[in-house]
Amino acid sequence: AMIVGTLAAVDDPSCPTALAIAEHAAKALPVAMASYGPMGAWPEGVGYWAYATRYTVFAITALTTANRGSDNGLGATPGFNTTSLFVAHATAPSLQFFNYADAGRYTRDAKATDTPSLFYLATRFNQPAAAYLQRLKLKTSGHTASTEDLISYTPIGTAAD
């Protein structure tokens, strides 16, 4: 969140420290992203995966925009390219989650259902199953799509895929 907020103020001459804050925060991000390694799982369950991945995607998207298309290699962090599979494997056909680390059992839990990052990951890493899972979760949870869902929506992940 610090990266996104400070990048908004980088060009503001009244806030000369914004760039330094953004650069410092961007250097710390790989340390946090190491938790995705080596294979994309998250140590605290699906709910905290959703929280961490949401803000990771915000930061990567903001850096990519600010750096004219470069995320400084963050997207290549080991496990990040397969992290959507963690959610898929932690979700049973009943749409209950494997419940550990206070993840909650059901996709109807707002914390665990709110995973628009799956659309981003589906597009970024060409993973139609991630987009399919997010659409299925939205359809069955009773929740409406968020602004983030609309911004990162992708049409891949249909039965035709």
DSSP file (Angstrom, degrees, kcal/mol; ACC not computed):
  #  RESIDUE AA STRUCTURE BP1 BP2  ACC     N-H-->O    O-->H-N    N-H-->O    O-->H-N    TCO  KAPPA ALPHA  PHI   PSI    X-CA   Y-CA   Z-CA
    1    1 A A     >        0   0    0      0, 0.0     4,-2.5     0, 0.0     5,-0.2   0.000 360.0 360.0 360.0 -33.5    0.0    0.0    0.0
    2    2 A M  H  >  +     0   0    0      1,-0.2     4,-2.6     2,-0.2     5,-0.3   0.888 360.0  52.4 -63.1 -37.1    2.9    2.3    0.7
    3    3 A I  H  > S+     0   0    0      2,-0.2     4,-2.4     1,-0.2    -1,-0.2   0.946 111.3  45.1 -64.0 -47.7    4.1    1.8   -2.9
    4    4 A V  H  > S+     0   0    0      1,-0.2     4,-1.3     2,-0.2    -2,-0.2   0.933 115.9  46.6 -63.2 -46.7    0.8    2.7   -4.4
    5    5 A G  H  X S+     0   0    0     -4,-2.5     4,-0.6     1,-0.2    -1,-0.2   0.903 115.1  44.7 -63.7 -43.1    0.3    5.8   -2.2
    6    6 A T  H >X S+     0   0    0     -4,-2.6     3,-0.9    -5,-0.2     4,-0.7   0.858 107.3  57.9 -74.4 -33.0    3.7    7.2   -2.7
    7    7 A L  H >< S+     0   0    0     -4,-2.4     3,-0.5    -5,-0.3     4,-0.4   0.834 100.2  59.8 -63.7 -29.2    3.7    6.6   -6.4
    8    8 A A  H 3< S+     0   0    0     -4,-1.3    -1,-0.3     1,-0.2    -2,-0.2   0.786 113.2  37.7 -65.8 -25.6    0.6    8.8   -6.6
    9    9 A A  H X< S+     0   0    0     -3,-0.9     3,-1.7    -4,-0.6     6,-0.2   0.407  85.1 101.4-106.7   1.4    2.6   11.6   -5.1
   10   10 A V  T << S+     0   0    0     -4,-0.7     9,-0.2    -3,-0.5    -1,-0.1   0.868  86.1  45.3 -56.8 -40.3    6.0   11.1   -6.8
   11   11 A D  T 3  S+     0   0    0     -4,-0.4    -1,-0.3    -3,-0.2    -2,-0.1   0.455  88.2 104.5 -85.0   0.5    5.5   13.9   -9.3
   12   12 A D    X   -     0   0    0     -3,-1.7     3,-2.3     3,-0.2     6,-0.2  -0.734  61.5-154.5 -85.1 113.8    4.2   16.3   -6.7
   13   13 A P  T 3  S+     0   0    0      0, 0.0    -1,-0.2     0, 0.0    -3,-0.0   0.713  92.4  64.0 -63.2 -18.1    6.9   18.8   -5.9
   14   14 A S  T 3  S+     0   0    0      1,-0.2    -2,-0.0     2,-0.1    -3,-0.0   0.492 102.0  52.6 -82.0  -1.0    5.5   19.4   -2.4
   15   15 A C    X   +     0   0    0     -3,-2.3     3,-1.5    -6,-0.2     4,-0.3  -0.556  60.9 160.3-132.2  68.8    6.3   15.8   -1.6
   16   16 A P  T 3  S+     0   0    0      0, 0.0     4,-0.4     0, 0.0     3,-0.3   0.685  71.6  60.0 -68.0 -17.1   10.0   15.2   -2.4
   17   17 A T  T 3> S+     0   0    0      1,-0.2     4,-2.3     2,-0.1     5,-0.2   0.548  79.1  89.5 -87.5  -4.8   10.3   12.1   -0.2
   18   18 A A  H <> S+     0   0    0     -3,-1.5     4,-2.6     1,-0.2     5,-0.2   0.912  87.1  48.7 -59.0 -45.0    7.6   10.1   -2.0
   19   19 A L  H  > S+     0   0    0     -4,-0.3     4,-2.6    -3,-0.3    -1,-0.2   0.912 111.1  50.2 -63.5 -41.7   10.1    8.6   -4.5
   20   20 A A  H  > S+     0   0    0     -4,-0.4     4,-2.2     2,-0.2    -1,-0.2   0.896 111.9  48.1 -63.6 -39.8   12.5    7.6   -1.7
   21   21 A I  H  X S+     0   0    0     -4,-2.3     4,-2.7     2,-0.2     5,-0.2   0.926 112.4  48.8 -65.4 -45.1    9.6    5.9    0.2
   22   22 A A  H  X S+     0   0    0     -4,-2.6     4,-2.4     1,-0.2    -2,-0.2   0.910 112.2  48.6 -62.3 -42.5    8.4    4.1   -2.9
   23   23 A E  H  X S+     0   0    0     -4,-2.6     4,-1.5     2,-0.2    -1,-0.2   0.904 112.5  48.4 -65.3 -40.6   11.9    2.9   -3.7
   24   24 A H  H  X S+     0   0    0     -4,-2.2     4,-1.2     2,-0.2    -2,-0.2   0.926 113.0  47.4 -64.8 -45.1   12.5    1.7   -0.1
   25   25 A A  H  X S+     0   0    0     -4,-2.7     4,-1.2     1,-0.2     3,-0.3   0.888 109.1  54.5 -63.7 -39.1    9.1   -0.2   -0.1
   26   26 A A  H  < S+     0   0    0     -4,-2.4    -1,-0.2     1,-0.2    -2,-0.2   0.833 105.1  54.0 -65.6 -31.4    9.8   -1.8   -3.5
   27   27 A K  H  < S+     0   0    0     -4,-1.5     4,-0.3     1,-0.2    -1,-0.2   0.811 108.9  49.1 -70.6 -28.8   13.1   -3.1   -2.1
   28   28 A A  H >X S+     0   0    0     -4,-1.2     4,-1.3    -3,-0.3     3,-0.9   0.725  92.4  79.1 -81.4 -22.1   11.3   -4.8    0.8
   29   29 A L  H 3X S+     0   0    0     -4,-1.2     4,-2.7     1,-0.2     5,-0.2   0.864  85.2  57.9 -59.1 -40.8    8.6   -6.4   -1.4
   30   30 A P  H 3> S+     0   0    0      0, 0.0     4,-1.1     0, 0.0    -1,-0.2   0.844 102.3  56.9 -59.8 -30.4   10.8   -9.3   -2.6
   31   31 A V  H <4 S+     0   0    0     -3,-0.9     3,-0.4    -4,-0.3     4,-0.2   0.937 111.6  41.1 -64.1 -45.8   11.3  -10.3    1.1
   32   32 A A  H >< S+     0   0    0     -4,-1.3     3,-1.7     1,-0.2    -1,-0.2   0.895 111.7  56.3 -67.5 -40.2    7.5  -10.6    1.6
   33   33 A M  H >< S+     0   0    0     -4,-2.7     3,-2.0     1,-0.3     4,-0.4   0.682  85.7  80.2 -69.3 -16.2    7.0  -12.3   -1.8
   34   34 A A  G >< S+     0   0    0     -4,-1.1     3,-1.3    -3,-0.4    -1,-0.3   0.740  77.2  74.9 -60.2 -20.7    9.5  -15.0   -0.9
   35   35 A S  G <  S+     0   0    0     -3,-1.7    -1,-0.3     1,-0.3    -2,-0.2   0.730  85.9  62.1 -64.6 -21.0    6.6  -16.5    1.0
   36   36 A Y  G <> S+     0   0    0     -3,-2.0     4,-2.9    -4,-0.1     5,-0.3   0.737  94.2 142.0 -73.9 -21.8    5.1  -17.6   -2.3
   37   37 A G  T <4  +     0   0    0     -3,-1.3    42,-0.1    -4,-0.4    40,-0.0  -0.312  48.2   6.0 -78.7 159.4    8.1  -19.8   -2.9
   38   38 A P  T  4 S+     0   0    0      0, 0.0    41,-0.3     0, 0.0    -1,-0.2  -0.977 137.0   1.4 -88.8 -13.0    8.9  -22.3   -4.0
   39   39 A M  T  4 S-     0   0    0     39,-0.2    -2,-0.2    -3,-0.1    40,-0.1   0.270 100.2 -92.6-124.1  14.0    5.6  -23.5   -5.4
   40   40 A G  S  < S+     0   0    0     -4,-2.9    46,-0.2     1,-0.3    -3,-0.2   0.351  76.1 135.9  99.3  -7.7    3.0  -20.8   -4.8
   41   41 A A        -     0   0    0     -5,-0.3    -1,-0.3    45,-0.1    -2,-0.1  -0.302  46.4-137.9 -71.6 160.9    1.5  -22.0   -1.5
   42   42 A W    >   -     0   0    0     41,-0.1     3,-1.2     1,-0.1     7,-0.1  -0.984   6.2-140.6-122.1 131.7    0.8  -19.5    1.2
   43   43 A P  T 3  S+     0   0    0      0, 0.0     3,-0.1     0, 0.0    -1,-0.1   0.606  94.9  51.5 -70.5 -10.7    1.7  -20.4    4.8
   44   44 A E  T 3> S-     0   0    0      1,-0.3     4,-0.6    58,-0.0     3,-0.2   0.209 109.7-101.8-115.0  16.7   -1.4  -18.8    6.4
   45   45 A G  H <>  -     0   0    0     -3,-1.2     4,-1.9     1,-0.2    -1,-0.3  -0.157  48.3 -59.2  91.0 173.9   -4.3  -20.2    4.4
   46   46 A V  H  > S+     0   0    0     52,-0.3     4,-2.6     1,-0.2     5,-0.2   0.856 126.7  57.3 -65.9 -38.6   -6.5  -19.0    1.6
   47   47 A G  H  > S+     0   0    0      1,-0.2     4,-1.7     2,-0.2    -1,-0.2   0.941 113.2  38.5 -61.0 -48.7   -7.9  -16.0    3.5
   48   48 A Y  H  X S+     0   0    0     -4,-0.6     4,-2.9    53,-0.2     5,-0.3   0.801 111.8  59.8 -74.3 -27.5   -4.5  -14.4    4.2
   49   49 A W  H  X S+     0   0    0     -4,-1.9     4,-3.1     2,-0.2     5,-0.3   0.943 105.6  49.4 -58.5 -46.4   -3.4  -15.5    0.8
   50   50 A A  H  X S+     0   0    0     -4,-2.6     4,-2.0     1,-0.2    -2,-0.2   0.910 113.1  46.5 -60.5 -42.9   -6.2  -13.3   -0.6
   51   51 A Y  H  X S+     0   0    0     -4,-1.7     4,-1.6     2,-0.2    -2,-0.2   0.956 117.1  41.9 -64.5 -51.4   -5.2  -10.4    1.5
   52   52 A A  H  X S+     0   0    0     -4,-2.9     4,-2.0     1,-0.2    -2,-0.2   0.903 116.0  48.8 -64.6 -42.2   -1.4  -10.6    0.8
   53   53 A T  H  X S+     0   0    0     -4,-3.1     4,-2.7    -5,-0.3     5,-0.2   0.863 105.3  58.6 -70.2 -34.8   -1.9  -11.3   -2.9
   54   54 A R  H  X S+     0   0    0     -4,-2.0     4,-2.1    -5,-0.3    -1,-0.2   0.950 112.4  39.4 -56.7 -49.6   -4.4   -8.4   -3.3
   55   55 A Y  H  X S+     0   0    0     -4,-1.6     4,-2.3     2,-0.2    -1,-0.2   0.799 113.0  55.6 -75.6 -28.1   -1.8   -5.9   -2.1
   56   56 A T  H  X S+     0   0    0     -4,-2.0     4,-2.8     2,-0.2     5,-0.2   0.929 109.5  47.0 -64.7 -44.7    1.1   -7.6   -4.0
   57   57 A V  H  X S+     0   0    0     -4,-2.7     4,-2.7     2,-0.2     5,-0.3   0.903 110.3  53.0 -64.4 -41.4   -0.9   -7.3   -7.2
   58   58 A F  H  X S+     0   0    0     -4,-2.1     4,-2.6    -5,-0.2    -1,-0.2   0.952 112.6  45.0 -55.0 -49.4   -1.6   -3.6   -6.4
   59   59 A A  H  X S+     0   0    0     -4,-2.3     4,-2.8     2,-0.2     5,-0.2   0.925 114.1  47.1 -64.1 -46.4    2.1   -3.0   -5.9
   60   60 A I  H  X S+     0   0    0     -4,-2.8     4,-2.6     1,-0.2    -1,-0.2   0.913 113.7  48.6 -63.1 -42.2    3.2   -4.8   -9.0
   61   61 A T  H  X S+     0   0    0     -4,-2.7     4,-2.2    -5,-0.2    -1,-0.2   0.922 112.9  47.7 -63.9 -43.7    0.6   -3.1  -11.1
   62   62 A A  H  X S+     0   0    0     -4,-2.6     4,-2.7    -5,-0.3    -2,-0.2   0.924 113.9  46.6 -63.9 -44.6    1.6    0.3   -9.8
   63   63 A L  H  X S+     0   0    0     -4,-2.8     4,-2.5     2,-0.2     7,-0.3   0.900 111.0  52.4 -64.6 -39.9    5.3   -0.3  -10.3
   64   64 A T  H  <>S+     0   0    0     -4,-2.6     5,-3.5    -5,-0.2     6,-0.4   0.906 112.5  45.4 -62.0 -41.7    4.7   -1.6  -13.8
   65   65 A T  H ><5S+     0   0    0     -4,-2.2     3,-1.1     3,-0.2    -2,-0.2   0.932 116.3  45.0 -66.6 -46.0    2.7    1.5  -14.7
   66   66 A A  H 3<5S+     0   0    0     -4,-2.7    -2,-0.2     1,-0.2    -1,-0.2   0.812 114.3  49.6 -68.9 -30.2    5.3    3.8  -13.1
   67   67 A N  T ><5S-     0   0    0     -4,-2.5     3,-0.8     3,-0.3    -1,-0.2   0.075 116.5-107.7 -99.4  23.6    8.2    2.0  -14.7
   68   68 A R  T < 5S-     0   0    0     -3,-1.1    -3,-0.2     1,-0.2    -2,-0.1   0.898  89.2 -29.7  53.3  47.5    6.8    1.9  -18.2
   69   69 A G  T 3 <S+     0   0    0     -5,-3.5     2,-0.4     1,-0.3    -1,-0.2   0.343 111.2 113.2 101.9  -6.3    6.0   -1.8  -18.3
   70   70 A S    <   -     0   0    0     -3,-0.8    -3,-0.3    -6,-0.4    -1,-0.3  -0.848  40.7-172.9-104.1 134.1    8.7   -3.2  -15.9
   71   71 A D    >   -     0   0    0     -2,-0.4     3,-1.7    -3,-0.1    -7,-0.1   0.157  51.9-112.7-102.8  17.4    7.9   -4.7  -12.5
   72   72 A N  T 3  S-     0   0    0      1,-0.3    -2,-0.1    -5,-0.1    -8,-0.0   0.789  70.2 -59.7  56.9  30.8   11.6   -4.9  -11.7
   73   73 A G  T >  S+     0   0    0      1,-0.0     3,-1.2     4,-0.0    -1,-0.3   0.481 103.6 126.5  83.3   2.9   11.4   -8.7  -11.8
   74   74 A L  G X   +     0   0    0     -3,-1.7     3,-1.9     1,-0.3     6,-0.1   0.873  69.1  58.8 -62.8 -36.8    8.8   -9.1   -9.0
   75   75 A G  G 3  S+     0   0    0      1,-0.3    -1,-0.3   -15,-0.1     6,-0.1   0.700  99.5  59.9 -65.4 -17.8    6.5  -11.2  -11.2
   76   76 A A  G <  S+     0   0    0     -3,-1.2    -1,-0.3     4,-0.1    -2,-0.2   0.341  73.0 131.9 -91.8   6.3    9.4  -13.7  -11.6
   77   77 A T  S X> S-     0   0    0     -3,-1.9     3,-2.2     1,-0.1     4,-0.6  -0.380  74.3 -94.2 -57.3 130.2    9.6  -14.3   -7.9
   78   78 A P  T 34 S+     0   0    0      0, 0.0   -38,-0.2     0, 0.0   -39,-0.2  -0.222 108.8  11.8 -52.3 128.4    9.6  -18.1   -7.4
   79   79 A G  T >> S+     0   0    0    -41,-0.3     3,-1.0   -40,-0.1     4,-0.5   0.073  98.9  98.9  93.4 -23.1    6.1  -19.4   -6.8
   80   80 A F  G X4 S+     0   0    0     -3,-2.2     3,-0.8     1,-0.3     4,-0.3   0.876  79.9  55.8 -66.4 -34.6    4.3  -16.2   -7.8
   81   81 A N  G 3< S+     0   0    0     -4,-0.6    -1,-0.3     1,-0.2     3,-0.1   0.643 117.0  35.7 -71.9 -12.9    3.5  -17.6  -11.2
   82   82 A T  G X> S+     0   0    0     -3,-1.0     3,-1.3     1,-0.1     4,-0.6   0.297  84.0 104.7-118.7   7.6    1.9  -20.7   -9.7
   83   83 A T  H XX S+     0   0    0     -3,-0.8     4,-0.9    -4,-0.5     3,-0.7   0.781  71.6  64.7 -66.5 -25.6    0.2  -19.1   -6.7
   84   84 A S  H 3> S+     0   0    0     -4,-0.3     4,-1.8     1,-0.2    -1,-0.3   0.821  94.9  61.6 -64.4 -27.2   -3.3  -19.2   -8.2
   85   85 A L  H <> S+     0   0    0     -3,-1.3     4,-3.0     1,-0.2    -1,-0.2   0.805  93.0  64.6 -67.8 -28.1   -3.0  -23.0   -8.2
   86   86 A F  H <X S+     0   0    0     -3,-0.7     4,-1.6    -4,-0.6    -1,-0.2   0.936 104.7  44.4 -58.5 -46.2   -2.7  -22.9   -4.4
   87   87 A V  H  < S+     0   0    0     -4,-0.9     4,-0.4     2,-0.2    -2,-0.2   0.916 113.3  51.2 -65.4 -42.4   -6.3  -21.5   -4.2
   88   88 A A  H >< S+     0   0    0     -4,-1.8     3,-0.9     1,-0.2    -2,-0.2   0.919 113.3  44.1 -60.8 -43.7   -7.5  -24.1   -6.7
   89   89 A H  H 3< S+     0   0    0     -4,-3.0    -1,-0.2     1,-0.2    -2,-0.2   0.745 111.1  54.3 -75.0 -22.5   -5.9  -27.0   -4.8
   90   90 A A  T 3< S+     0   0    0     -4,-1.6     8,-2.5    -5,-0.2     2,-0.5   0.420  95.9  82.0 -89.4   2.4   -7.2  -25.6   -1.5
   91   91 A T  B <  S-A   97   0A   0     -3,-0.9     6,-0.2    -4,-0.4    15,-0.1  -0.938  70.2-149.9-112.6 121.5  -10.8  -25.5   -2.8
   92   92 A A    >   -     0   0    0      4,-3.0     3,-2.5    -2,-0.5    -2,-0.1  -0.357  34.2-101.5 -80.5 165.1  -12.8  -28.7   -2.8
   93   93 A P  T 3  S+     0   0    0      0, 0.0    -1,-0.1     0, 0.0    -2,-0.0   0.783 126.1  61.1 -56.6 -26.0  -15.6  -29.5   -5.3
   94   94 A S  T 3  S-     0   0    0      2,-0.1     3,-0.1     1,-0.0    -2,-0.0   0.491 118.5-116.9 -76.1  -2.1  -18.0  -28.5   -2.6
   95   95 A L  S <  S+     0   0    0     -3,-2.5    12,-1.4     1,-0.3     2,-0.3   0.653  72.4 136.0  66.9  20.3  -16.3  -25.0   -2.7
   96   96 A Q  B     -B  106   0B   0     10,-0.2    -4,-3.0    11,-0.1    -1,-0.3  -0.754  52.2-126.9 -89.2 145.1  -15.2  -25.5    0.9
   97   97 A F  B     -A   91   0A   0      8,-4.2     2,-0.7    -2,-0.3    -6,-0.2  -0.613  26.0-101.4 -88.2 150.4  -11.6  -24.5    1.6
   98   98 A F        -     0   0    0     -8,-2.5     2,-1.1    -2,-0.2   -52,-0.3  -0.643  50.2-133.3 -63.8 115.9   -9.0  -26.8    3.2
   99   99 A N        +     0   0    0     -2,-0.7     2,-0.3     4,-0.1     3,-0.1  -0.659  52.3 125.0 -92.1  98.1   -9.3  -25.1    6.6
  100  100 A Y    >   +     0   0    0     -2,-1.1     3,-0.8     4,-0.2   -54,-0.2  -0.972  63.6  24.0-141.4 158.7   -6.0  -24.3    8.2
  101  101 A A  T 3  S-     0   0    0     -2,-0.3   -53,-0.2     1,-0.2    -1,-0.1   0.893 130.4 -62.4  55.1  44.6   -4.5  -21.1    9.6
  102  102 A D  T 3  S+     0   0    0      1,-0.1    -1,-0.2    -3,-0.1    -3,-0.1   0.814  91.8 148.2  48.6  41.5   -8.0  -19.7   10.2
  103  103 A A    <   -     0   0    0     -3,-0.8    -1,-0.1     1,-0.1    -2,-0.1   0.750  52.3-125.1 -71.7 -24.5   -8.8  -19.8    6.5
  104  104 A G        -     0   0    0      1,-0.1    -4,-0.2     7,-0.1   -58,-0.2   0.041  11.4-110.0  86.6 153.5  -12.5  -20.4    6.9
  105  105 A R  S    S+     0   0    0     -9,-0.1    -8,-4.2    -6,-0.1     2,-0.3   0.830  87.2  55.0 -90.0 -33.4  -14.3  -23.3    5.4
  106  106 A Y  B >   -B   96   0B   0    -10,-0.3     3,-1.5     1,-0.1     6,-0.2  -0.733  67.6-135.0-113.7 150.0  -16.5  -21.8    2.7
  107  107 A T  T 3  S+     0   0    0    -12,-1.4   -11,-0.1    -2,-0.3    -1,-0.1   0.599 102.9  76.5 -70.8  -9.4  -16.0  -19.5   -0.2
  108  108 A R  T 3   +     0   0    0    -13,-0.2     2,-0.4     4,-0.1    -1,-0.3   0.642  68.2 104.9 -75.5 -12.4  -19.0  -17.7    1.1
  109  109 A D  S <> S-     0   0    0     -3,-1.5     4,-2.5     1,-0.2     5,-0.3  -0.562  74.8-138.9 -66.6 125.5  -16.7  -16.1    3.7
  110  110 A A  H  > S+     0   0    0     -2,-0.4     4,-1.8     1,-0.2    -1,-0.2   0.886  98.7  54.0 -56.6 -42.3  -16.2  -12.6    2.5
  111  111 A K  H  4 S+     0   0    0      1,-0.2    -1,-0.2     2,-0.2    -7,-0.1   0.915 116.3  37.0 -60.0 -44.5  -12.5  -12.6    3.3
  112  112 A A  H  4 S+     0   0    0     -3,-0.2    -1,-0.2    -6,-0.2    -2,-0.2   0.758 114.7  54.5 -83.0 -24.8  -11.8  -15.7    1.3
  113  113 A T  H  < S+     0   0    0     -4,-2.5     2,-2.1     1,-0.2    -1,-0.2   0.801  85.3  86.8 -77.2 -28.2  -14.2  -15.0   -1.5
  114  114 A D     <  +     0   0    0     -4,-1.8    -1,-0.2    -5,-0.3     3,-0.1  -0.479  51.1 133.5 -78.7  80.1  -12.7  -11.6   -2.3
  115  115 A T    >   +     0   0    0     -2,-2.1     3,-2.1     1,-0.1     4,-0.3  -0.408   7.1 149.6-128.5  56.6   -9.9  -12.8   -4.6
  116  116 A P  T >>  +     0   0    0      0, 0.0     3,-1.2     0, 0.0     4,-1.1   0.693  65.1  81.3 -63.2 -14.4  -10.0  -10.5   -7.7
  117  117 A S  H 3> S+     0   0    0      1,-0.3     4,-3.0     2,-0.2     5,-0.2   0.776  76.9  71.0 -59.7 -24.9   -6.2  -11.2   -7.9
  118  118 A L  H <> S+     0   0    0     -3,-2.1     4,-2.3     1,-0.2    -1,-0.3   0.872  95.7  51.4 -61.1 -35.8   -7.2  -14.5   -9.6
  119  119 A F  H <> S+     0   0    0     -3,-1.2     4,-2.0    -4,-0.3    -1,-0.2   0.930 111.2  47.3 -65.5 -44.1   -8.2  -12.5  -12.7
  120  120 A Y  H  X S+     0   0    0     -4,-1.1     4,-3.2     1,-0.2     5,-0.2   0.948 114.0  46.8 -60.1 -49.2   -4.8  -10.7  -12.7
  121  121 A L  H  X S+     0   0    0     -4,-3.0     4,-2.4     1,-0.2     6,-0.2   0.872 108.8  55.6 -63.1 -37.3   -2.9  -13.9  -12.2
  122  122 A A  H  <>S+     0   0    0     -4,-2.3     5,-2.0    -5,-0.2     4,-0.4   0.918 115.2  38.3 -60.3 -43.7   -4.9  -15.6  -14.9
  123  123 A T  H ><5S+     0   0    0     -4,-2.0     3,-0.7     3,-0.2    -2,-0.2   0.941 116.9  49.3 -72.3 -48.5   -4.0  -12.9  -17.4
  124  124 A R  H 3<5S+     0   0    0     -4,-3.2    -2,-0.2     1,-0.2    -3,-0.2   0.873 126.1  25.7 -61.0 -40.4   -0.4  -12.4  -16.3
  125  125 A F  T 3<5S-     0   0    0     -4,-2.4    -1,-0.2    -5,-0.2    -2,-0.2   0.194 106.7-113.9-114.4  15.7    0.5  -16.1  -16.4
  126  126 A N  T < 5 +     0   0    0     -3,-0.7    -3,-0.2    -4,-0.4    -4,-0.2   0.950  61.5 151.3  50.8  60.1   -2.0  -17.4  -18.9
  127  127 A Q    >>< +     0   0    0     -5,-2.0     3,-1.5    -6,-0.2     4,-1.0  -0.764  22.2 179.2-123.0  83.0   -3.9  -19.5  -16.4
  128  128 A P  H 3> S+     0   0    0      0, 0.0     4,-2.4     0, 0.0     5,-0.2   0.809  78.7  65.8 -54.5 -32.3   -7.6  -19.9  -17.5
  129  129 A A  H 3> S+     0   0    0      1,-0.2     4,-2.5     2,-0.2     5,-0.2   0.839  96.7  55.8 -61.8 -32.3   -8.4  -22.0  -14.5
  130  130 A A  H <> S+     0   0    0     -3,-1.5     4,-2.0     2,-0.2    -1,-0.2   0.916 109.5  45.1 -66.7 -42.5   -7.7  -19.1  -12.2
  131  131 A A  H  X S+     0   0    0     -4,-1.0     4,-2.4     2,-0.2    -2,-0.2   0.903 112.3  52.3 -67.0 -40.4  -10.2  -16.9  -14.0
  132  132 A Y  H  X S+     0   0    0     -4,-2.4     4,-2.6     1,-0.2    -2,-0.2   0.930 108.9  50.3 -59.6 -45.7  -12.7  -19.7  -14.0
  133  133 A L  H  X S+     0   0    0     -4,-2.5     4,-2.7     1,-0.2    -1,-0.2   0.905 110.0  49.7 -62.1 -42.1  -12.4  -20.3  -10.3
  134  134 A Q  H  X S+     0   0    0     -4,-2.0     4,-2.4     2,-0.2    -1,-0.2   0.926 112.2  47.4 -64.6 -42.8  -12.9  -16.6   -9.5
  135  135 A R  H  X S+     0   0    0     -4,-2.4     4,-2.5     2,-0.2    -2,-0.2   0.917 112.8  49.6 -63.3 -41.3  -16.1  -16.5  -11.7
  136  136 A L  H  X S+     0   0    0     -4,-2.6     4,-2.3     2,-0.2     5,-0.2   0.916 110.6  50.2 -62.2 -43.8  -17.4  -19.6  -10.0
  137  137 A K  H  X S+     0   0    0     -4,-2.7     4,-1.7     1,-0.2     6,-0.3   0.913 112.4  46.6 -61.7 -43.3  -16.7  -18.2   -6.6
  138  138 A L  H  X S+     0   0    0     -4,-2.4     4,-0.9     1,-0.2     5,-0.3   0.913 113.1  49.9 -64.7 -41.5  -18.5  -15.0   -7.5
  139  139 A K  H  < S+     0   0    0     -4,-2.5    -2,-0.2     1,-0.2    -1,-0.2   0.885 119.7  34.5 -65.1 -39.7  -21.4  -16.9   -9.0
  140  140 A T  H  < S+     0   0    0     -4,-2.3    -1,-0.2    -5,-0.2    -2,-0.2   0.626 108.5  64.5 -94.4 -13.7  -21.9  -19.2   -6.0
  141  141 A S  H  < S-     0   0    0     -4,-1.7    -1,-0.2    -5,-0.2    -2,-0.1   0.735  95.0-127.2 -84.6 -21.8  -21.0  -16.9   -3.1
  142  142 A G     <  +     0   0    0     -4,-0.9     2,-0.2     1,-0.4    -3,-0.1   0.420  69.1 126.3  86.4  -2.8  -23.9  -14.4   -3.5
  143  143 A H        -     0   0    0     -6,-0.3    -1,-0.4    -5,-0.3     2,-0.2  -0.580  58.7-125.5 -85.4 152.1  -21.3  -11.6   -3.6
  144  144 A T        -     0   0    0     -2,-0.2     2,-0.1     1,-0.1    -1,-0.0  -0.597  36.9 -87.4 -91.0 159.7  -21.3   -9.1   -6.4
  145  145 A A        -     0   0    0     -2,-0.2     2,-0.1     1,-0.1    -1,-0.1  -0.381  45.2-134.2 -64.5 142.0  -18.2   -8.4   -8.4
  146  146 A S     >  -     0   0    0      1,-0.1     4,-2.0    -2,-0.1     5,-0.2  -0.388  26.0-101.9 -89.8 172.1  -15.9   -5.7   -6.9
  147  147 A T  H  > S+     0   0    0      1,-0.2     4,-2.5     2,-0.2     5,-0.2   0.895 125.8  54.5 -59.0 -40.0  -14.3   -2.8   -8.8
  148  148 A E  H  > S+     0   0    0      1,-0.2     4,-2.4     2,-0.2    -1,-0.2   0.884 104.7  53.5 -62.8 -38.5  -11.1   -4.8   -8.7
  149  149 A D  H  > S+     0   0    0      1,-0.2     4,-0.8     2,-0.2    -1,-0.2   0.925 111.3  46.2 -60.0 -43.4  -12.9   -7.7  -10.4
  150  150 A L  H  < S+     0   0    0     -4,-2.0     3,-0.3     1,-0.2    -2,-0.2   0.893 112.7  49.3 -68.1 -39.7  -14.1   -5.4  -13.1
  151  151 A I  H  < S+     0   0    0     -4,-2.5    -1,-0.2     1,-0.2    -2,-0.2   0.900 122.4  32.1 -66.8 -40.9  -10.6   -3.8  -13.6
  152  152 A S  H  < S+     0   0    0     -4,-2.4    -1,-0.2    -5,-0.2    -2,-0.2   0.334  87.4 136.8-101.7   7.8   -8.8   -7.1  -13.8
  153  153 A Y     <  -     0   0    0     -4,-0.8    -3,-0.1    -3,-0.3   -22,-0.0  -0.184  30.6-172.0 -54.6 143.2  -11.5   -9.2  -15.4
  154  154 A T        -     0   0    0      2,-0.2    -2,-0.1   -23,-0.1    -1,-0.0  -0.997  26.5-140.4-136.7 141.6  -10.4  -11.5  -18.2
  155  155 A P  S    S+     0   0    0      0, 0.0     3,-0.2     0, 0.0    -2,-0.0   0.564  72.9 103.6 -78.6  -6.0  -12.7  -13.5  -20.6
  156  156 A I        +     0   0    0      1,-0.2    -2,-0.2     4,-0.0   -33,-0.1  -0.334  55.4  59.6 -72.0 160.8  -10.3  -16.6  -20.5
  157  157 A G  S    S+     0   0    0      1,-0.2    -1,-0.2   -26,-0.1     2,-0.2   0.766  70.3 134.5  93.6  29.3  -11.3  -19.5  -18.3
  158  158 A T  S >  S-     0   0    0     -3,-0.2     3,-1.3     1,-0.1    -1,-0.2  -0.466  75.6 -92.3 -98.0 177.1  -14.6  -20.5  -19.9
  159  159 A A  T 3  S+     0   0    0      1,-0.3    -1,-0.1     2,-0.2   -27,-0.0   0.808 125.9  62.2 -58.9 -29.4  -15.7  -24.0  -20.9
  160  160 A A  T 3         0   0    0      1,-0.3    -1,-0.3     0, 0.0    -4,-0.0   0.773 360.0 360.0 -68.9 -25.5  -14.3  -23.3  -24.3
  161  161 A D    <         0   0    0     -3,-1.3    -1,-0.3   -33,-0.1    -2,-0.2   0.485 360.0 360.0 -75.9 360.0  -10.8  -23.0  -22.8
